Amino acid sequence: MIELKNIEPIHEKLQRLFKEELGKEVEFLNSFIFFASSTTMKSRMNSNNMGWHTDGSCSFVDGDCYNVWIPIYNDSKSTGLEVVSESENPELYAQFGDPTEVPIIYSKENSEEVFGFFKNSIPEDTDLIVVKVASGLVLPISKKRLKIDRYENPSPGDIVVFKQSELHRGFHDGGIRIQLSLKFRLKNAEINKKTTNQFYKLFETVSPEEKNFNNYQRFLEFIFPQGQLSKHGNLENEAINSLLYLSM
């Protein structure tokens, strides 16, 4: 994963798309390039959650955050994205609780011990167990009862937009997919000051600056610094940025 900077021409176009197509005013958060291959996806598919997750950005924003998923290269046999959208699954999200509290998710295939522990309190057809520690939520999910949007074998330049708080995962089999991911928040979003946001209290205590969203984001970047790219990674970063400027 390579973090991108100085991509104003792209995110300005996407901000216009949000406003014109979705009627939402958004501000840019960050972006990165992700290389999906059998190797990079292996650990995700073998993890306890089989790759199902919500994104961390929505944990520090009190308001909707969005992902924009743009493949820019694909030669895979089968690759893409699955999203459990809130609009298509209102009953699930009515039970899902605070969207700013990042859940722990367990899959039946890869978490036999966890499912064994809960076996007497969950339905037999449960595929995923969502746990939210701070709110004490244990939510069993049967995938056959969900409407799951599947975006398979995308062409370069296709765009998928979805909320970061919606359950989603990437899948991949063979070949390579190079994907541009950008993150946005609603323009009027506030800092999440709920007790589930463990970092805000620290920010409030140590930061001498105004307690606004931009300063909070700078604080998070300070306590979670990005690692240095290797020489190879820096060359890829420069090449991809140049390619994006030429193509968009």
C-alpha positions as MATLAB code, in Angstrom:
seq = 'MIELKNIEPIHEKLQRLFKEELGKEVEFLNSFIFFASSTTMKSRMNSNNMGWHTDGSCSFVDGDCYNVWIPIYNDSKSTGLEVVSESENPELYAQFGDPTEVPIIYSKENSEEVFGFFKNSIPEDTDLIVVKVASGLVLPISKKRLKIDRYENPSPGDIVVFKQSELHRGFHDGGIRIQLSLKFRLKNAEINKKTTNQFYKLFETVSPEEKNFNNYQRFLEFIFPQGQLSKHGNLENEAINSLLYLSM';
ca = [
       0.000    0.000    0.000;
       1.477    3.342   -1.071;
       0.155    6.625    0.309;
      -0.516    9.280   -2.316;
      -0.062   13.037   -2.024;
      -0.620   16.002   -4.354;
      -3.544   14.500   -6.266;
      -5.779   17.575   -6.211;
      -6.970   17.217   -9.845;
      -8.527   13.830   -8.995;
     -10.140   14.543   -5.659;
     -11.573   17.853   -6.893;
     -13.349   15.971   -9.700;
     -14.664   13.434   -7.217;
     -15.946   16.169   -4.894;
     -17.952   17.512   -7.842;
     -19.261   13.989   -8.528;
     -20.474   13.671   -4.918;
     -22.278   17.003   -5.165;
     -23.793   16.543   -8.620;
     -24.683   12.823   -8.473;
     -25.266   12.199   -4.754;
     -26.173   15.669   -3.500;
     -23.470   15.549   -0.806;
     -20.737   18.053   -0.008;
     -17.580   16.244    1.033;
     -13.986   16.994    1.966;
     -10.958   14.902    1.048;
      -9.295   12.837    3.821;
      -6.532   10.748    2.237;
      -5.688    8.299   -0.528;
      -3.502    5.341   -1.332;
      -2.644    2.812   -4.047;
      -3.258   -0.870   -3.273;
      -1.782   -3.780   -5.228;
      -4.032   -6.858   -5.075;
      -2.392  -10.159   -5.961;
      -2.665  -13.727   -4.714;
       0.195  -12.938   -2.326;
      -1.088   -9.645   -0.911;
      -4.635  -10.971   -0.443;
      -3.680  -14.324    1.112;
      -3.380  -13.072    4.695;
      -6.707  -11.234    4.429;
      -8.624  -14.245    3.182;
      -7.057  -16.444    5.890;
      -7.727  -13.955    8.697;
     -10.393  -14.426   11.382;
     -12.773  -12.143    9.475;
     -11.988  -13.381    5.926;
     -11.394   -9.750    5.007;
     -14.792   -8.418    6.167;
     -14.339   -5.072    7.932;
     -15.358   -1.457    8.297;
     -12.774    1.311    7.957;
     -11.006    3.107   10.778;
     -11.514    6.650    9.457;
     -15.162    6.537   10.472;
     -14.083    5.885   14.072;
     -12.849    9.457   14.576;
     -15.472   11.269   12.494;
     -18.984   11.926   13.822;
     -20.674   11.949   10.430;
     -20.604    9.875    7.251;
     -17.271    8.960    5.673;
     -16.970    7.484    2.188;
     -14.646    5.260    0.192;
     -14.086    5.801   -3.512;
     -12.686    2.630   -5.093;
     -11.107    3.063   -8.570;
      -9.258    0.182  -10.263;
      -6.589    1.480  -12.653;
      -5.232   -1.892  -13.829;
      -6.680   -5.414  -13.826;
      -5.640   -8.681  -15.465;
      -7.062  -11.043  -12.829;
      -9.312  -14.068  -13.374;
     -11.615  -12.994  -10.556;
     -11.162   -9.890   -8.444;
     -13.271   -7.178   -6.918;
     -15.239   -5.905   -3.974;
     -18.258   -6.968   -1.898;
     -20.301   -4.382    0.049;
     -23.174   -4.880    2.492;
     -24.869   -1.529    1.885;
     -26.900    0.184    4.582;
     -29.661    1.146    2.152;
     -30.190   -2.489    1.068;
     -29.852   -3.974    4.581;
     -31.668   -1.587    6.947;
     -32.533   -4.292    9.520;
     -28.867   -5.238    9.943;
     -27.700   -1.654   10.430;
     -30.549   -0.937   12.840;
     -28.875   -3.556   15.080;
     -25.317   -2.595   14.180;
     -25.108    0.217   16.700;
     -22.654    3.112   16.788;
     -21.010    3.315   13.313;
     -17.979    5.077   14.817;
     -17.097    2.054   16.978;
     -14.899   -0.212   14.856;
     -16.077   -3.830   15.212;
     -14.162   -7.077   15.613;
     -15.499   -9.570   13.052;
     -15.176  -13.359   13.075;
     -15.963  -15.686   10.156;
     -17.246  -19.232   10.554;
     -14.614  -20.623    8.161;
     -11.609  -19.208   10.045;
     -12.788  -18.795   13.650;
     -13.953  -22.233   14.794;
     -13.049  -21.650   18.448;
     -15.004  -18.381   18.628;
     -18.048  -19.958   16.981;
     -17.772  -22.893   19.385;
     -17.821  -20.497   22.328;
     -20.981  -18.772   21.063;
     -22.688  -21.888   19.632;
     -25.526  -21.966   22.173;
     -26.433  -18.299   21.710;
     -26.311  -17.843   17.909;
     -28.450  -19.301   15.084;
     -27.065  -22.330   13.227;
     -26.850  -20.439    9.915;
     -24.550  -17.719   11.347;
     -21.628  -16.913    9.012;
     -20.161  -13.845   10.748;
     -20.097  -12.643   14.345;
     -19.698   -8.906   14.906;
     -18.382   -7.859   18.333;
     -18.251   -4.286   19.624;
     -16.472   -4.303   22.967;
     -17.305   -0.795   24.248;
     -21.042   -1.162   23.670;
     -21.214   -4.874   24.553;
     -22.672   -5.867   21.173;
     -22.497   -9.437   19.880;
     -24.312   -9.607   16.538;
     -24.607  -12.916   14.597;
     -25.020  -12.498   10.828;
     -26.263  -14.952    8.206;
     -24.963  -13.909    4.766;
     -27.877  -15.599    2.967;
     -30.199  -13.090    4.651;
     -28.188  -10.116    3.374;
     -28.183   -8.219    0.099;
     -24.480   -8.173   -0.801;
     -23.425   -5.998   -3.742;
     -20.603   -7.676   -5.653;
     -18.412   -5.727   -8.068;
     -16.388   -8.289   -9.990;
     -13.656   -7.919  -12.635;
     -13.863   -4.118  -12.922;
     -12.424   -2.229  -15.853;
      -9.852    0.528  -15.214;
     -11.633    3.760  -14.380;
     -14.764    2.148  -12.910;
     -15.821    3.798   -9.639;
     -17.546    2.323   -6.578;
     -18.640    4.696   -3.777;
     -19.750    3.379   -0.372;
     -19.761    4.347    3.298;
     -16.697    3.391    5.316;
     -19.005    2.175    8.105;
     -20.601   -0.396    5.763;
     -19.310   -3.967    5.942;
     -17.134   -4.715    2.934;
     -14.221   -6.808    1.719;
     -12.016   -7.272   -1.311;
     -11.609  -10.650   -3.011;
      -9.002  -11.830   -5.489;
      -7.905  -14.872   -7.496;
      -4.984  -14.760   -9.923;
      -3.270  -11.914  -11.714;
      -2.970   -8.352  -10.428;
      -5.378   -5.516   -9.651;
      -3.971   -2.044   -9.015;
      -6.519    0.069   -7.189;
      -6.714    3.741   -6.275;
      -8.572    4.272   -2.983;
      -9.677    7.710   -1.806;
     -11.455    8.626    1.425;
     -13.833   11.535    1.998;
     -15.921   12.870    4.897;
     -19.055   14.974    4.884;
     -18.170   18.657    4.850;
     -20.089   19.339    8.076;
     -18.717   16.298    9.942;
     -17.486   16.885   13.482;
     -14.818   15.171   15.564;
     -16.118   12.002   17.211;
     -16.000   12.803   20.950;
     -17.760    9.611   22.068;
     -16.209    7.313   24.660;
     -15.616    4.725   21.931;
     -13.042    7.103   20.389;
     -10.094    6.348   22.672;
      -7.786    8.906   21.038;
      -9.882   12.059   21.404;
      -9.336   12.319   25.173;
      -5.576   12.188   24.583;
      -5.851   14.867   21.880;
      -7.938   17.027   24.197;
      -5.359   16.665   26.978;
      -2.102   17.239   25.102;
      -2.941   19.476   22.130;
      -2.478   23.233   22.732;
      -4.148   24.034   19.402;
      -7.794   24.697   18.582;
      -9.793   21.473   18.869;
     -10.969   21.414   15.251;
     -11.076   18.523   12.803;
      -7.954   19.454   10.824;
      -5.817   19.722   13.963;
      -7.195   16.416   15.208;
      -6.293   14.766   11.917;
      -2.752   16.190   12.196;
      -2.566   14.797   15.734;
      -3.547   11.318   14.520;
      -0.905   11.480   11.793;
       1.632   12.392   14.476;
       0.843    9.432   16.752;
       0.453    7.039   13.798;
       3.348    8.076   11.536;
       3.602    6.562    8.067;
       6.586    4.258    7.613;
       9.268    5.234    5.121;
       8.889    3.729    1.661;
      11.720    1.662    0.255;
      13.584    2.942   -2.795;
      11.450    0.583   -4.894;
       8.274    1.920   -3.280;
       9.312    5.532   -3.873;
       9.896    4.810   -7.565;
       6.471    3.151   -7.832;
       4.884    6.108   -6.064;
       6.440    8.612   -8.493;
       5.497    6.501  -11.521;
       1.872    6.055  -10.400;
       1.439    9.760   -9.595;
       2.766   10.685  -13.027;
       0.463    8.146  -14.675;
      -2.580    9.474  -12.806;
      -1.860   13.081  -13.782;
      -1.544   12.063  -17.436;
      -4.689    9.919  -17.506;
      -7.045   12.095  -15.430;
];
